[in-house]
Amino acid sequence: MRVTKTTNGLKIHAVAGTYVVMLGFDLPEADCNGLLGFSIHRTDHTENEAGFLQAMKVFTETDPGFPAGSLYSTKDQPIQSFQWADYSAKPGHNYTYTITSNKGTPENLTPHAVTKINVTTESPASGNQDVYFNRGIAGSQAYVRRFGDKAPDKVPNDKAFEWLSRGLNEALEAYIRSCVPGTDALRIAAYEFSYDGFLDVVKEVLDTGVDIRIVYDARKDVPKIKNLAAVQAKGLDGANVSFQRTQPKSYISHNKFIVKLHNGQPQSVWTGGTNFSEGGIYGHSNVAHVVEEAAIAQKYRDYWNELAQDPPSSPLKDSVETISPLPAGKPPAGTTVLFSPRKNLDALNWYADLAINAIDGLFMTFAFGMNDIFKNVYQNGVAPFRLALMEKKTRSMKAGPVKDAEEQKIQNLRNMSENVFAIGDFIRTNAIDGWLKERLTGLNTHVRFIHNKFMLIDPLTDDPIVVAGSANFSDASTRRNDENMVVTRGNTRVADIYLGEFMRLYSHHAFRESLQWRKPGDPPKPLRTDDWWTDYFGNTPRSTRRKYFARS
């Protein structure tokens, strides 16, 4: 949901996803003299609660001296930025946000302009596409405040796992358990298929008489050995239940999807980048995307049928390109799917063409480095506002001149004013004044932060494109591996959810990465009483960001 309103010069643009409400502010530059920041009051009409949003910075003059990690009301300690977000919103709630621009002094803030705006957050399961993001940030101040320095499995009553899931696991289990014996059926394609919690639910539903068939990766020892042992231990190794993907040996079957059939006809598909594993669901950042369109589900079923025959690469590529032909030019309105492996890199180049021709904004995630094709996108793209969220600066590489050169390429892109990148990180020490030491879940080893694979093209326009799925925007994910991607065009609801979650993850990691340049023991930066706002006007990156989120 998107709403724009201006009162006495104070413009607010709100974008409501499921758990995130983004707020862009704007004021005429001439009205900013003496501006000390913005206060945000939220009224939750669904739960009949009200209060000011909180932040972590304070004026030196009014610092109450709270301990590290404390939050402060924006009524007294306003936000000194023209873009903010409420990450504590709940799905399907009606909210009124009252944003006030403040002047005066820290001891006596005086309202300058006030704008009220009403929004309703999305339900993850409304419409014909359902989107579920996990928390994806165990290394956070919020986790430490709730659970202290405890691993998730040491927190009583699975409360940490529940918080980390953020509804994703609950939706996954409900999707499987909704099947009716004799009526419904499931076709599962899995890369990792060894997590007890997931397999127990599959076995439970299978035992009720639901027709369930699984094709899982068994090409390399990882994940083959664990997958096979788990399938056998759970009694899921029946001849008509599980099928192995074994060839070619050097590639991987990287899918994570479930097709649901009703009376033999495909009805919907659960897909996305979330592995059916403990780390995928509760650890690094992930999204699950349900498409409730029979035509799309049929394509996934046709693809699953091909995979279950365990074909070699060449005939599979022929079938894949027949089932999911590459669109000519931009994708049609609605939903398109692209499967892998394919005969060439045309699909990867097609993604890059969409990205380089974005006219308003580009947002991408990279779990395994940035392919050269997308380096060119960020070097020569049209959009004036281009963000990238990366697990690391490079793919897995040995230290040395080659890795150094790759990191320098990324740094050169970061030096461009149009590009804003963030690299996954967390706070490793209590020596950063004002912040608590954070911990990771310990559930992930190879990819600890950013496992998402999605691209947002012009997401705040009326014609957004969202590309999401299992593929890492790489050569291997296009020509070699079993992969699937959903391309959604013109669905502003889906774009709003994805953009809010991108900005949540981006903001989280961008700040933590910035602490690399802060010396332990340095005092936290206070709110300012000078003309801090001047950097949000003129030809500056912050000015671009202000205009983008306020739609100015």
N, C-alpha and C positions, 0 to 999 in steps of 0.2 A: 504494500500500500504506500502511495506517495501523496504527500500533502504539502502545499506551499502557501504561506501567509505572510503578509507584511503589515506591521503596525508602527506608525510614527517612524518609518525609515528602517526599522529592525526586521529584516527578512529572515524567515526560517523555512528551510526545506527539510522535511522529515521523510525517511524511508524506513518502513517497518517490515522486518522479516519475521522470523519465528521467535528467536531469543534475543534479537538485536534490533534496536531502533537507532538509526543514524540521524544526526542532527547537523545540518549545515547552517551557519549564521552569516549574515552580511549586514553591514552598515555603510552608508556613504562615508567616504574617507574624511570628509569635512566634519562629520559628527563624531569622529573617534578621539579628538583631543580630550585628554583626561580619562580615557577609558581604562578601567581597572579589571575588566573581565565580565564573564557571563555567569549568572546563577541559573540553575535549572531545577524547577520544582515539578514533581510528578504526582498526579492523582491517578490511582488505579481504581477505576469504577467497577471492575469485576470483583475485586476483593475488598473494596471500600477502605483502601489505605492511601495515605498521602505523606509526602515528605520530600526534602531536597535530595537530589543526587549528591554523591560524595566523590571527592578526589583526594590526591595525596600531597598537594603543594599548599603552602601557607605563606602569608605575609610575615616578614620578620617582626613587624610591629605588633601583630596579634597572634603570634605563635603560642599556643597553649602548652607546649612542651610535652605532648603525648609521646609514648614510646614508639620505636621503629615499627613501620608497617601500618601505622594508624591511618584512618580515613577521616576527612574533614568535610563538613557541610559546605556546599557551594553557596549557601546563603551568605556565609561570612568569609569564605575563601574561594572566590569565583575562579572560573576556568579562563585561562589566558590563551585561548585558541579560538579559531573561527570554525572548527569542526570538532564534534564530540559524539559519543555514542553511549547509549544505555545498554550495557551488557547483562543487566539483571532483569530484563523484560521476560515475560512469560507468554507462551503461545496462546492465541485466541483471547487476549485481554484488551479491554478498551481503556485507553490512557489519554489524559490531558497533560501536555507539557507546557509549562509557563516559563519562558526564557526572558530573563531580565538583563539588559546591559547596564553595568554599574559604573558610576563615577564617584567623585568625592575623595575620601581618604580611606585607608585600611581600617581605621578606627570608626569611621562613619560613612559607610557605603550609601550612596544615594542612587535610586533608580533613574535611569535616563530614558529607556524605552522598554516596553513590555509587550510580548507577543505570545498569545496562547494558541496551541495547535492540538487538534484531536486526531488520534490514530487508533487503529485496531491491528494488533499483530496477527500474523498468519498462523494458522494451524498447520503443523507439518503434514497432515494427512488430508488436507482439503484440495479440491480440484482433481485433475487426472494425473498429477505428478506430485509425489510426496518426497520431501527432502529431509534427511536426518543427519546433522553434524554431531559427532561426539565432542566432548570438551576439548580434547587434544592438547591440553596445556597443564599437565600435572605439575610441571615446574612453574608454579605461579604463587603469588601472594595469597590468593583466595584459598588454594589448597592448604598452605601452611596455616592460615588462620583457622581453618576448619579441623584439620587432622594432624597438625604439628609435623614433626619429622618422622612420620610413620609411613612405611610402605602400604599400598592399598590393601594387601592381604592381612595386615596387622590391625586394621581398623575394624571394630566390631560391627556385626550385622550387615556386612557388605556395603556400608554407607559410602565408602570412598569409591567403590566400583560403580555404585548407582550414580554418584555425582559425576564421575568420569564418562559414563555412558551417555548421559544427557538425553536419554530416551531412545538412543539408537538400538541398544541390545533389546530393550523392551519391545520396540517395533519389529525387530527381526524375529523374536520368538513368537510374537502375535501373528506375524505373517505366516509362519510355518504352522502354528497351532490352529489357524482359522480353517484349515482344510477339513473337509467332510469325507469320511470313508465312502468309497463307491461313487463319489461325485467329483472330487477334486484330485489333482495329481501335481507333483513337483518334479522339475528337472533341474538339478543343481550342477553347476560347473565351478570347481574350486581349485585354487592354487595351494593354499594351506587348508588341510582338512584333518586337524588333529586336536582341536580344542575341545576338551570334555564338555564344557558348558553348552556348546553348539551341537555337538554330536549327540548328546543326551536328548536334546529336544527333537532332533531328526529321528532318532531311534524311537522315542516315545510316540511320535505321530505315525511312523512306519508301522509300529505294532498295533495301531488302531485299525489298520487295513488300508491306509492311504497309499496309493501308488507313488513311490519315491524312487528316483534313479539318479545316480551321482556319477559324474566323470571328474576325476581328480588327477593332479599332476604326479607322475611317477617316472619322470625322465632322468633327473639327477638324484643322487643320494639325499640331497636336501632340496625339496621336502619329502622325497619318496619314502624314506625309511620311517619317519614319524607318521606320515599319512597312512601307510600300509599297516603299521602296528596299531594305530588308533581304529582304523576301519575293522580290523580283525577283532580287536578287544571289545568293540561295541556291537559286534554281530551285524555289521553293515557290508559284509563282504560276499553276500549272495550273488550268484551268477547273473541275476536279473536286477540287481540293485546297484552295484558299483562297477565302474569301468575305468581303466587306467589310460592316461595319455602317456605314451612311451617314446614317441618318435616325432621329429629327430631328437637325438639325445642332447644336443648342445643348446637347445632352446628351452623355453619354459611355457607351461600352460597357465597363464597369469590371470585368468578370469576369476570373478567373484560374483556370479549371478545365479538367480533362482527364477525359473519360469513357473508360473502357476497356471494350471489348466482346469477348466470347469466343463464337465461332460465331454472331455476329450478335446476341447477347444482352448487354445492359449488365451488368457485374459489379461495378465499383467506380468511384469518382470521386476524383480529386486536386483539392482545392479549398483555400480559405483566403484570406488577404490578401496573399500573396507574389506580386508581379508577376514575370513571366518576364524579368527584367532583371538586370543586374549589381548595380545599387543595391538591388533588391528582395531578392536572394539574399544578398549580402555586406555591404550597408550598414545602413540603418535596421532596427529590430526588426520581425520578421515571423514568421508561423507558416504551415505547410502542414498540411492536415488531410485524411487519406485515409479515406473511408468505404467499407468492403467489404460493402455491402448491396445486393443486386440491385434491390430496390424503390426505393431512393434513387437508384441509378445510372440507373434507367429514367426517373425524373423529370428528372434532369439531361439525359439524351439527348433527351427530349421538348422540354425548354427549348432545347437547342442547335438542334434541328430548326427551331424557330420563329425563332431568331436568324438562322440561315443564310439564311432567306428575306428578310431585311432588311425587316421590316414597319414601317409607321409606328406611332406610339405607341399609338393607340387600340385597334386590333385585337390588338396585342401584350399590352396590359394585360388584355384579355379572356382570352387564352390563358394568361397567367401565373397569373391568379387561379383558373383551372380546374385547372392543373397543380399549384399549391401553394396550396390554400385556407388561410385563416387559422384556426387552432384556436380553439375557444370555451373561454375560461378557460385554465388551465395546459396546456402541451403534454402529449400522452400520453407514457408511459414509452417510452424508445427514442429514435429519430431522426426528426426532422421537418425539412423544408426550406421556405424561403420565398424566392421569387424576386421580382425587380423588373424593370421598373416596374409599379406598382400604381395603381389608380384614385384612391386617397386615402391618408391617413396612418394608417389603422387599424392597419397592421402596426407602425409606429413607436410608436403609443400602446400596442400590445400589449406590445412590449418594455418600455416604461416601466412598465406595470402589473406585469409580472413583477418589475421592479427595485424599485419602491416598496413592494411587498409581501414583499420578502425579510425573513426574520425573524431571521437569524443574522449574515449578512455579505453585502456587495455589493462587487464589484471590477469596474471598467470602464476601458477604454482609449479615449482620444479623440485622433485624429490631426489633426482640423481644428476645434478648439474644441468647446464643449459646447452642444448644442441646448437651447433653453429648456425643452423637455419634461423633460430630464434634470436641469436646474437645479432644477426642482420636485421631482424624485426625491430629490436630495441635500438639499433643504430640508425635505422632509416625509416621508422614508422611515421605515420601521419598524425596520430593522436597526440595532443599536447600533454597528456597526463598518462604515464605508463608505469605501472607498479609490477614488481616481481617479488614473490616470496619463495625463498630457497632453503632447502635443508642444509646445504653447504655451498661454498663458492664454486666447487668443482664436483664432478663425479669422483668415485673412488680412484685415487691415483697415488703412486708412490711419491714421496718427497723428492724434489729435484727440479732441474731447469724446466722440464715440460709442465709440471704442475704450477711452477711459479709463473710461467707464461700464460697458462690458462687463467690463473687468478688475476693477472694483470689485465687480461681482456675483460673480465667481469668488472674490475675497478674502473677501466676506461668507460664502460657503459654507465657505471654509477656516477661518474663525473659529469654526465650530461644532465642538464637541468630538467629535461622532460622525464627522466627516469628516476624512480625511487625504489630501491631494493631493500629487503631485510633478509637476514640470515638467521636461522634457528639458533636459539641460545637460552640460557637460564642463569639465575643469580646463584653463584657457587659459594658465597661467603657472607657472613654477617658484618664484614668490615665495610660494606657500602652503607654509609650512614643514612638512616631513614628507611632502609629496606631489609627484609628478612631473607635469610638464606633459604633457597628453594631446593627441592629434590625432584628427580624424575621417578617414574613408576618402576623402572627396572624391567619392564615388560618388553622393551625393544632394544636391540643391539645395533643392527645395521642402519636403520633409519630411526632416529630418536625424536624428531620434531615434526617435520612436514612430509607426510605420506600422500597428501592430496595430489590429484592430477586433474586440474580443470583450468579453463580459460574463459574469461568474460570479455566480450567485445561490445563496447558501447552500452554497458549495463543500465545506465540511467536514462537512456533514450527510450522512445516508444517502440524501437525495433532491436531489442537486445539479442545477442547470441550467447548461449551457454554451451560449452563443450566439456563433457565430464565423463569419466569412466575409469578403466583400469590401466590405460596406456600412459607411459611417461613422456610423450612427445619426443620420441627418440627413434633412431634407425631400427633398433632391435624390436621395439614395440610395434613397428609398422610392418616390417618384412619377415620377422622370424617368430615372434611369440604369438600365442593365442591371446587375443585382447578384444575388448569391446568398448566403444565410445557412443554416448548419446549426445546428439546435437539438437538443442532446443532453440527455436527462433521465434521472437515475438511474444514470449511469455514473461511479462514483467514481474509477475509474482515469483516465479522461479529465479529470475535475475536478482530481485531484491533480497531473497534469502541468501543466495550465494555471495552477493556483494557484502552484505552485513557480516557474514562469517569470515570472508576474506579479510575485511578490515579489522575484525576482532583479532584474528591470528597475526595479521601484519603489525598492528599496533603493539601487541604483546611482545613479539620478537624484535621489532625495531628498537624498542626501548632497551631491552636486555642486551642487544648487540652494542648499543651506544655506551654501555657501561665499561666496555673495553678501554675507552679513552678517559675513564674517570679514576682518579687515584683513590685507593682505600683510605678511609678517614676523612676525605673531603666532605664538607657539610653539604646537605641536600640544597639544591638550588631553590631559593624562595620565589614566591610570586613577586613581580616587579611593579615599581611605581613610576617607571619612565615610559617613554613612548614605545613600548614593546610591540605594539600593533603595526608599526610602520613597515615591518618586514612582510606583512600580509597584503601589501599593495605594491603596484609597480610591476616590473618584469622580474619576479622572484618565484621560486618554486612554491613558497607558501601562498603567494597570491594566486597561482594556478590552482592550488588545492582549495582555497577559499571559494573561488569562482566555480570549481567543479561541483563541490558538495552543496553549495547554496544555489546552484543552477543560475548563476548571475551572468 
